[in-house]
């Protein structure tokens, strides 16, 4: 069984399971099939995201605990909701060691700990110790800030005393504490030497760490769930959820970090009873000759929907804007003394290589240590060759023996780019292709972090011509998608993975769906955008043309965001780009100019900003409603990210985890239901009521009449404006949406454009209006809204006929009302 739809809730101390239980009635009224909960297992105190699990054997007390989950499940069942829960098998949080009993025990007992095998630690490289990168300086300099504490009444947690360094606390091994507490440097140094851990300068984590991490986050330690004993203990609580009926499905975070994702899913299915399971997996669209597919042998229903997001975004982007936006980017680069833009493959090669040479150095060093002794390669050559191969790898990872073609592609590309490494690459080739070797298995676990950090977290902040394109799961070199290409992609989705999730916003997206929808308008008006950007930059500029574009797009796309939100976004975006400033070495002068741009948006540039936002707001909302309907009515299981039933104008995390006003949404939904009985359609305005209408009616139809959503067929659209429509039949429910709305207005509206659907009487679930089948004029169907969702009805079930006086607020025959067009 799979859900008709899901609704993601971010569970945390400020919105715990009891708070979630309180909104189950609203989710039911909205039309949601299943609630989709963020990680629930105990995480680091204060964690809002929950991906830093410290104890996998219990529900986080701060999130409601076991009793809270039971209360939530009861409320969800009463509301007819299923329950999907996010889980994190790849890593655990170790930022506060004392909160993680497994990690604390490893620090206390070292290799003799029962949890030593749970973490992926290279004990030999650490001289029998696990390295902990927390010091603010080299160890000899930091020693003065350390103190040894010996409790006169030993505790089970720290039976032999503790060592403290500022807020950090670590357990002392048996027989290593001095007779009494001390901070005397020589005594502390002697005690440190006898521990099972080694404290080190935090900046050495990039090269000297000896445990696997999540990406480059040293406070998230990799877990060896490939070990059956570790798997069983790590999934003890998850198994209980299914035994006791507290969960119906799971979302698996970052399976690519595991040694054997397919094997993991097999073991997981055995404890869940093969219940609905999704994996967070990025599929590359154009890295190889054909789009990458989810491995067919994985015991999963599909991905979390980033791939669908990329397809939906691109069908609403005007391909004719690409050249002008490229030209604008080149002018900005030249004007600010930057070299021309690199082709996308070269850009991501260089950013991935930068990641391999910096924050992934410790992972590559471990690969070198894994090489068989008989391999006659100098460590420096092996390091260089492995870094180059990681930079050239075309997808997130392979699953040998499957995916050998991706490795072959990387070998060929690396050899072409670095002929001086041909001998080293040739020596590595057979080793990396042999899944029986540790180096091959670890290499597959390392390609993903290099891809994620190099592409999503670096290159996406450097490729700034159009912000819509640089979204998780997308390929910025693919500018747009034709209607025909979109239909092919969605038909393939229906045929291959009909229960896979589709998403428009998530806790990981760089920009909320409605920010992207507004920015997509820029592709329709690239010259107008260039002129507006010139005016804005004349008021305030960072001196870096491409980053100015990124920042002003963020301001325009999220307006009216608060200054605090935009300042935080600017800092994160600039440091992630790692061009003018970085996390490790911030450039104070650049960041001062950067923050001055944000300040200017609320000061001397405010009138310019608001005037341009007024130009793009209505077509942006048209894009938003169209993308939402296409997602909700299309194949797959659509997810609504919390709060995005109204306009979702968040920027990158943590901005997208802000609190949601559910009371406001419930009141608005009730008002929509009252208005429906009176034949009123909400205006398309800043309130977001129109989006709530589209969301609720599509979700309700999917839930109440699933038989209407069993296939995918493109609907024929004819006429002079046919290129402005996306229409498909899902097996009885026909969805039609507007694309490129600025161009539609410019050409005078829909004119003779019509779609061909079967005969009979069809009712729009959004407006209640009825239409005869056959050739249906889009000027009629899309008179009130830029979208329609039609179902065929018997005459006595119809609530009205064409021309029945239903309000046309928001849209006219040309696509916009005269006031909006003016």
N, C-alpha and C positions, 0 to 999 in steps of 0.2 A: 504493500500500500504506500502511495506517495501523496503528498499534500496537493491541493488545488492551488495554493499560494502560501507564502510565508510572510511574516512581519518580524523584522529583527529588532530585538530589545537589548539595550546595553545595561546589563545588571551590574550594580555597584553599590557601595554603601549608601550613596545619595538616592539611589533608585533600586531598592532591594527587591527580593522575591515577593514580599507582601505588597509593595507598591506595584509590581508587575501584575499581581493577582487582581489588584483593583482596576486595572484597565482591560481585563479579559472581556468584559461586556462590551466595551467600545470596539475592541478588535472583532468581536462577533458581528456587531452592527456594521462595521466597515466592510465585512465580507471575507475576512481573513480565514484561511484554512488551518494553518498551524502557526503558533508562536515560535520564534526562532531566537533562542537565548544565547547571549555571549557566555564565555567560560564561567563556570560556577565553582570549580574546585578552589580550595583555599589558595589565595595568591598573596603576594607581598602586601603588607599593610599600606593602605592608601592607593593601591593600584585601581585605576578606573577601567582598565581594559581587560584584566584578568588573564593575560597570556603569560604571566610570570608565576605560574603555579608553584607553590612551595610544599604542598601536601596533597597528593592525588587521592588520598584515602578518605577525604571528607569534603562536604560542601562548605564553602567559606562562611564562617559565622557572620562576617560583616555583610555578606550578601543574603543572609537569612538562614543559613545553616540547613541541616537535614529537615528540621521541622518546617522551615520556610518553604523548602521545595515541595514537601507534602501538601502544604496549604495551597501553594501555587498550582500544583497538579490538579487538586480538587476543583479549584476555581476554573482552570482551563477546561477540564472535562465538563463541568456544568455549563460552560459557554460553547461546548462543541468543538473546542480547539485541540489539535494535536500539538505535540511538543518536540521541537528539534533543538538539540543542545550542542554548542561549540566545544570541542575538546582539543587538547594540546599535547600530543604524544612525543614530539620531537625534543622538548627541552623543559627545564625547570628553572624557576627564579632563585638566584643565590645572592641577591644584593644584600640581604640581611641574613647572614648564615644561621643565626639562632632560630629563625622562623622556619627554616627548611630542615626537618629532622634527618633526612637522608644525607644532605650535604654536611650538616653539623657533625654527624657521626663519622663521615669520611675525614673531616678535619681533625676530629678527636682521635681516631684510631688508624687512619691511613689505609694501607693496603689490607689490613686485617679487618676492616669494617665490613659488615654484611652488605653495605651499599657501595663498596668500592667498584663492583662490576656494573653498577647501575649507571655510572657516569663514564663518558668516553675519555679517559685520562691516559696520557702517555707517561706512565710512572717512571720508565727508564730515563726519559729525557729530563725529567725533573729531579733525577737523583733520588727517586723514591718519595718525592714530595709533590703535592699539587700546588701549582703556582697561583697566587692570588694577587691580582693587580689593583691594589687600593691605595698605595702610598703616593703622597703628593710630591715626592722627590726620591732620589736614590736611597736605598735602605740605610746606609750609614748616616745620612743627613736626617732621615725621618725618625731615627731611634730615640731622639730626645722627646718625641711626642708620644711615646708608648709607655704603658705601665702594666705591670703584672698585678693581678688581684687574686688573693687567696682567701676564699670564704672559710671562716672557722667552722662552718657547718656545711660540708660539701653537699651539693645537689646532684640529682640524677643527670641533669642537663650538663653540668660542668663539675664533675666529681673531683677534678684536680686543679681547679682554678681557671682563670681566664686572662687573656691578653687584650688590652684595649688600645686602640689608636683612633683618637677623636671619637666618632660615633660608631666605629667598627669594633666588633667584639668577636673573639675567637677562643675556642676551648684549648686548654693545655693538655698535652698527652700525659699519661700516667708516669709518675716519677720524675717529672721535669720541672715542677714548680719550686721556687726557692722556699725557704721556711716562712717567709712573710711577704706581704705586698711590697712592691718596689717599683721605682721608675729609674733606678740607677742604670745608666747606659750599658756598662759592662755586664751587669747581671741580666738585663733584658736581652742583650746580644747572645749571651750563653743560653738562655732559655729558648730564644728563637731558633737557635741552631739545632735544638733537640725536638722540634715539632714535626708533624707530618705535613705541614704546609710551609710554603715560602712566600712571605710578603714581598711584593716587588713594586717598583715605580709603575704607575698606571700606563704611562706612554710606551712601556715595553710590551704591552699586551699584543701589539700588532706583530711582534716578531718572536717573543719568548714564551708565549702561553703554551701550556701542555694539555689543555682540555678543549674538546670541540664545543663551539658556541653556536647560538642561533645568529646567522649572518656575522656581524662584527660586534655583537652585544655581549660583552664579557660577563654581564650579570645574568645571562641566560645560558646555562650549561646543558650541552647535549646529553640526552638520555638514551641508553642502549636497549630500546624495547625489542630489539631482535633477540635478546636473551629471554627465553620463555619465563624464567623466574621473575625477571624484571617486568616483563609484560603483565604477568598475572597480578603482581602487587600494584603496578601503576594503574591497572584497570579494575581494581577491586570495587571501587565506588561506582564506576560506570556500569559494570555488570549488574550491580544492585538496582540501578535505575530501571533496567529492563526486566529484571525478575519481579520487581514490585510495581511495574506499570507506570513509572514516573517519567518515562521518555519514550518517544516513538521513532526517533532517528538521531543521527549524529552528523555534525560537520567536523571534518578532520583538518586541523591547521597544518600547513606546511608539510605534507607527506614527503616531498622531495628531499627533505633533510634526513630521512630514514635510510638505513642501509638497503632495505628491501621493501618498498612501499606496497607492492603486490602481496607479498607474504604477510605483511602487517594487516592488510585489509582482510585477508583470509582468516587470520586469527581473531580479528575483531568481529567478523561475521559470526563466528562460532559462539561468541558470548552475547551477541545481540539478537540472535535468531534471524540473521540476514535482514535486519530492518533497514529502513531508508537511510542511505549514507551518501554524503557528498564530500568531495575533496577540494581543498583550496589549491588549485593547480592552474598555473599560467600556461596557456597554449600559444605558441608563436604562430602568427598568421602568415608571414612571408619570409621566414628565416630559411626555409627549404623550398623545394619545387612546389610542394603541396602544403596546405595548412596542416599544422600538427594536430593529431588526434589524441584523445585520451586513450591510454593503453586499454585494449579491448579485454585483456585478461584480469584487469582489476575488478574486484568485487565491490563495485560502487555504482550508484545511479547517475553520477555525473559530477560536474564541477560546480563551483559557487558562482559562476556566471560572468566572469570578467570577459570571456570571449564574446558573449552575446552583447555586452555593453559596447564593445568596439564596433560591432556590426551596426547596432542601432544608431550610435552617434554618427557614423559616417554616411549613412543614407540621407541624413539631414544637412549635409555639408555640400555647398555648391562647388563642383569641381573647377568651374571657371575662375574661381578666386585664387587658385594655387599659384599661378604665375605672378600675379600682382603682390601676393603676400611674400613670395620668395624675393621679389625685387625690393620690397620694403625692407626685408631683413638684410639684404646686401647693402642697401644704402645706409642703414643704421650702423652696420659693421664698419663700412668705410669711413663714415663720419666720425666714428669714435676710435679709429686706429686699430681695429681688429681685423684679422685675416678673414677671407671669405668663409662662408659656412662649409663645413665638411659634408660630404655625402654621408647619409645616415650609417651605412656599414662601417665607414672609417671612424665616425664619431664614437660609436659604441665600442669599437675595438679599442680606441684609445682610453675611453673612460673605464672600461673593464680592465684594461692593462694597468691603469692607475690604481684601481682597487686591488688587483693582484699584487702589485708592488708595494702597497702600503698596508691597509687594514687587514688583508688576508695573508700577510707574510707568514704568520705562524702556522696557518693551515697548509701552505705550500711547503714550509720547512718539514712538516710532518709527512707530507707525501714523499719528500726526498728521503727521509729516514726509513720509509717503508720500502724503498727500492731494494730488490734482491742484491745480496752482496756481490754476486758475480757480474753485475752490471758495471761496466767500466766507464763511469761518467763522473766528471768532477762535479762537486756539489753546486758550484756556481752555474755550470752549464745546465745541469738538471733543473735548477731553480728557474733559470731564464726560460728554458724550453717549456716547462710546465706552466709558467705564467703566461707565455704566449699562446699555448693551447687553450688555456682557460679564457683568454681574451677572444679567441677565435671560435669558441664553441657556439653553435648556432641556436641551440634551444636550452631550456633550463637544465635538463640532464638526460642521460640515457639510462636504460634499464637492461644492461647486458644480460644475455646476448642480444636482446632487442635494442634498437637504436644505434647499431654499429655504424650506420650510414652517417649519423651526426658526428661520431668520432672521426670517421674517415674525412668528412668535410673539414673538420677542425685541423686535422693533420695536414691536409692539402693547403688550406689557407695559411696556416702557421709557416709551413715550408716556403710558400710563395712570398710572404711578408718578411721572413727572416731566413734567407738562404744560408746565412752564417751558422744557423742552428740546425741545419739539415741532418748532421750526424747524430746530434742529441735527440732530435725528434724521431729519427728513424729507430734509435735504440729504445725509445719510450713506447713507440707504437704497439708492438706486440704485448707489452706489459699492461698498457691501459686497456687493451682489448680483451684481456683474460680475466673474467669475473671471479676466478678462483684466487686471484691475488689481492692482497689487502690494498695495494696501491691503486688498483683499478676500482675497487669498491669505494675507497675514500675519494678518489678523483670524481666519481659520480656524485658524491655528497658535496663537493666543493664547487662544481660548475654553477649550481643554483645561487649560492650567496654572491658569487662574482657577477652573475647576470643581474640579480636583483639590485645590488648596490651600485653596479656600474651603469645600468640602464635606467631603472625606475627612479633611483635615488640620486642620480647624477646627470645622465644625459637628458632625462626628461626636463630638467631645469635649465638646460642649455639650448634645447631645440624649442624656440619660443615663438615661432611664427603664428601658431594658432593653438591656444591652450586646450581646446577640445581634444586634440590629437594625442596629447601626452598624458594618457590615463592608464592606470593599471590594466594590463592585458591588451593594450593597444600597441600598434606599430606606427610611429609618426611619419614613416616614409610612405604609408598608405594614406593618402589625403582624404579620399572620399570613396563611396561605394555607390554604384548605379542601382537603380531599382531592380534591374534584372539580377545583378550580383547579390543584392539583399535577399531576393526571393530564393535564389539558389542556396544561400547560407541557411535560411530558416527552414527550407524544405529538408536540407541535410540534417538540421537539428532535430526536426520531427522524426525523421527516419532512423537516426542513429542513437540519440539520447533524449527521448521525449520527456524523461523525468529529471533532466539536468536543470539546475537553477539558472534563472536569468536575473541580472541585476542592473540597476542604473546608478545606485549609490551604495557604498559600503563604509565600514569603519576604516578602510584602507584607501579609499579614493582620494586623489589629489585635489579634486574639485567636486562639489555636489552637482547632481545631474542638471539642475537649473542654471548653475553658473556655466556649465558647458553648453547648454542649449542657447543661452544668450550669446556666448562667444562664437558659436557657429554662425551667427548672423554676420560676423565680420567677413566671412568668405563670400557673402553676397554683396558686400559694400567695401571691398578692400581699399579703394581709392579714398572713400570718405573716411575710413578708419585711419589711413595714412595721414590725412590732413588733420584729423582730430588729435592723433598722437603727436604730430609736430607741434600743435598748439599746447598740448599738455606738457611736453618735454621742454618747451620754452619757459614754462613756469617752474618746473622742477625736474631735475635729471640726476641720475647716479653717475653719469659720464660713461656708462656702459650701455650701448644701444640695445642689444638683445635683452638685457635684464630689465631695462626700462619698459620694453614691450611686455615682458612677463608681468611686471608689477602693475602697470597701468591696466592690463587686461584683468588682473585679479581684482583691482579696485572697481572697474566697470562691471565685471561679471557678478560680483558679490554685493554690489551697492544696493541698499545702504548698510553695509557692515560697519561695526564699530571701529574706531581707530585702534583699540587694543587688539582686536582680532587681526587687523591688517598689518600692524607692526610685528606681531608674532609670526604671521605668514611670511613677511618680507625677510625676516632674519633666517627662518628655516630654509626658505627657497634659495637665498643667496649662499648660505653656507653649504647646502647640499650641492649646488652647482659647482662649488669649489673652483671658481674662476677668479673672482675679485676678492673673495674672502673665504675663510674656511672655519670649521668647528675648532680645529686645533690651534690655528693662528688667525684669529679675527683681525681684519683690517679696519681699524677704528675710523679712518677718514672715509672709506667707502661706506661703511655702515651708517655714519652720520648723514651722508648724502642720501642713502637709501631711506632712512627714517624721515628725512626732510621731504621726500616725495610723498610719503603717506600723509604727513602733516599738511602738505600743500593741497591734497585732495579735499581736506576739510577747511581749507583757508582760501588762498588766492585762486586755486584751480576749481573750487567747488562748483561754480556756475558752469564751467566747461564740462565737468564730469556729469552734472545733472542734466545738462542739455543733451549730451551724447547718450546717456542712459535712456532718456525719454525717446530718442530715436530708435533704440534697439530693444526696448522693453517688450513692446507688443509682439513683434516677430519672434523675439526670444520666448515669450510665453506660448506662442503657436508651436514653436519647436518642442517646448517642454511637454505640452499636452499631447502632441503627436508621438513623441518618443515614449511617453508613459503608456498611451493606449497600445502602441505596437508591442511594448514589453509585456503588458498585462494580458493582452489578447493572444500573443504569439505563442509558439510552441515552447515547452519547458515549464518549469515551476517558477512563476515570477515572485521575486522578493521585494517587499517594500521596506526600505531602511527607515528606522524610527523617525517619525516626524515628516517624512518626505511625501506624505499625502498632501501637504501644502508645499509651497515653494521651498526647495532645498538649496540654499545658497551658502553652504559651508565650504570652507577651504580645507587644506590638509590637516590631518590629526595633530593635536587634539581638538581642533575647532569642530570637527564633525561628531564629537561626542558631547556636545552641549546638551543641557537639559531640554526636554520636550514638554510643551504645555498640552497635556492630553485633555484637560478639562475644556480648553478652548476648542480643540478639534471635535470633541464629543458634542459640544453645543452647536458648532457649525454644521456637523453632520445632521443633527436633529432639525436644524433650520432648513437644510437642503431637502430633507424628507418632507417637511411641511410645504416647501415651495413646489415640490414635484406634484403634490395633489392639486395645486392651483395652476399648474401648467407654466410655472416660471423657471427660467434657466438663469443661473448666476452670470453676472458680468465677468469678463476676463480682466481682472485687476490685481492690485497688489495683495489683496486678501488671500488669494490662493483658493477661493471657494470653487472655482472652475476645475482646478486640479483635484480637489477633494471629490467633486462630482464624478470625474472620469475614473478616479481610483476606486471609489466605492461601488459604482455601478458595474465596472468591469470585474472586480473581485466577487461581487455578489453573483453575477451571472456565471462565472466560472464555478463557484461553489454550488450554486443551486441547480445549474443545468450543465453538468460536465459532459453530457453526451453531445453538446454543441462544439466541443473542443477536442476532436479526435483525429484531425488530419490537417494538412496545410496545402492549400491551393491558391496560387496567385489569381486575383480577380482582374479581368480585362478592363482597362480604362482607355477610352477613346476620346479624341478631340484635341483642340489646340493647346490646352493646358494639361495634357495627360501626364507630362513629366513632373508635375507638381503633386502627384498623388501616389500614395502607397496603399494598396488595398489587397486584402487576402480573406479567404474563406476557411474557417477552422473546422468545418463540418456542420455548419448550420448557423454559426455566428460569423458575420462579415464585418471586418474592421476596415475603416478607411481613414487615412490621416493625410494632412497637408505637409508638403515639404517645400523648401525654398520660398517662404511667404513673401519676402520683399519682391522677388521677381514676379510672383503671382499678382501682387498689387500693381506692379509696373505694367503688366500686360493687360490689365483691365479686368482681372478676375477669371472665373471659371469658364465663362462664355458657353460654348457648345460641349464642354467636357462632360462625359457621363461614364458610368460604370455599368457593366453587364452582369446581372445576377439573375437567378431563377425567378420565375413568375410567382405570383401570390402577393400577399400584403406583408410588408416588413416594418417592424417597429424599432426605432432608435432607443436603445436602453438609456441613453444619456439625456435625451430631450422629451421622450415620450411621443414624438411625432411619428406618423405612419406614412409609408410610401408604397406605391405599387412597384412590383418587381419588373424585370426586363431591363430596359435602358433607363437608368436612374440619373437624372442631372445632378452633378455635384454642387451646382449653385443652390439647389434646394436642400440637399442632405447636409451640406456644410455651411448653411446660412447663419446658424447661431453659434456654432463652435467649429474649430478647425478639424474636428474629429467626429466620427460617428461609429456606433457599434450596433449593427442591425441583426435582428432575429426575425425569422418568418413566423407569422402568427395567423390564427384563424380570425376572421373579421370581428367576431364578438369579443376578442381579447384586445383589440386595438383601442388605444386611448385617444386617438384623434386622427386627423387626416392632414395632408399637406395644405398649408395655408390656413391652419386652424387658429391663428392668432397667437401662437407661442412666441414669447419674447425673443427677439434677435439681438439681445444685448451683446456687445463685444465684437461681433463679426457681421459684415454685410456681404453683398453679392461679390464684392471684389476681394473679400478676405478680411477686411477691417472696416469698421464703421467710419463714416466721414470725419467725425471728430478725431479719431485716432490717426487717420490717414493724414489729416492736416498737421 
